[in-house]
Amino acid sequence: MTRMTKGQIRILVVDDQESMCETLEILFKRAGHHVHTCTEGKQAVEMIKEEPPFDLVITDLVMPDVDGMEVLKASRKHNPEGQVIMITAHSTTEAAVSAMKLGAYDYIQKPFSLGEMRIAVEKALEKGRLVRENIALRRRVAGKTSFDDVLGESEAITRVMETIGKVAKLPTNVLIVGESGTGKELLARALHSASPRADRPFVVVDCGAIPENLIESELFGHVKGAFTGAVATRTGLIKAASEGTLFLDEVGELPLPMQTKLLRAIQERTIKPVGSVEMLPVDVRIVAASNRPLEDAIDRGEFRSDLYYRLNVIRIEVPPLRERTGDIPILCNHFIGRYNTSFGRMIQGLENDALEFLTTYPFPGNVRQLSNIIERCVA
């Protein structure tokens, strides 16, 4: 077995003709790459599932057991950053289009020259490198813009951030609970920014601020002429969050009929705009928030239990400020710096007696109240 060096490119060649596998193996080993070969599509699919992942898969299209399309699908599923080149002696326009739609980088017809294959591989590997760099950059940016905005070193807030770090990359829905002013929306943004959806929309819906007669149109959209005043077709907030995150703030304020429609949208991953007969597919991650116990609302018949369980897949409880008083000096300095910039002030900080007073105050309005106090003082 050839020993693999750090950073060496891994290539998998799949073709039912051993001579083709041997030729390409020799070609790419001479280029310094680590090459695996196999003559069965089924075996290739199993190899693709193993670690470390392949940077490039070169696969024949027509094979007796599992064809190249299945190899392509397996590669895109288990390693989306890797590239795939399809090769075949049975080229058709339909097959080429299907392969490209499934994510193949290139489609090469046999017979081909080694020079042609070498150029295609170089370009595919370059694309793979750019994709990995772009993903790494997005993750670094997401980490800075999300977690750095959540301030505090207390054990309570540290546990919250550890939970966010664990669940951010999962596709599951999240319910954030906590008193008003604790920063539930900030944590939802942190969750979104640290997720694979970071470069897609983050759409906020204040469920308690939308009039009941408008909320269906706001969430699901409407078509032109659906009701009086619907002079144009409008995209709803759920569709606007496509491939991103939908933040339902104070979800407990949703009317019961709208809870039923939201539940169906979550279950079926489709929505129907008001006045339309067409069901539209949607792909959104839902992060919901509530400042009051939804369990009590269920007992009172004000919130659907089945919707609650759909939203409460992962639960994050945000501690009130009185339970993380050690973070108050950090938050004060942060807010002083922010409002110094806003108001053109040069305030250096708080005197000890003022800080002592703030750290013993119960803060019924939590972090939002502290921010308002510091803003007023700086102003």
Secondary structure by P-SEA (a helix, b strand, c coil): cccccccbbbbbbbcccaaaaaaaaaaaaaabbbbbbbccaaaaaaaaaccccccbbbbbcccccccaaaaaaaaaaacccbbbbbbcccccaaaaaaaaaacccccccccccaaaaaaaaaaaaaaaaaaaaaaaaaaaaaaaacccccccccaaaaaaaaaaaacccccbbbbbbbcccccaaaaaaaaaaacccccccccccccccccccccccccccccccccccccbbbbccccccccbbbbbcccccccaaaaaaaaaaaaccccccccccbbbbbbbbbbbbbcccaaaaaaaccccaaaaaaaacbbbbbbcccccccaaaaaaaaaaaaaaaacccccccccaaaaaaaaaccccccaaaaaaaaaaaac
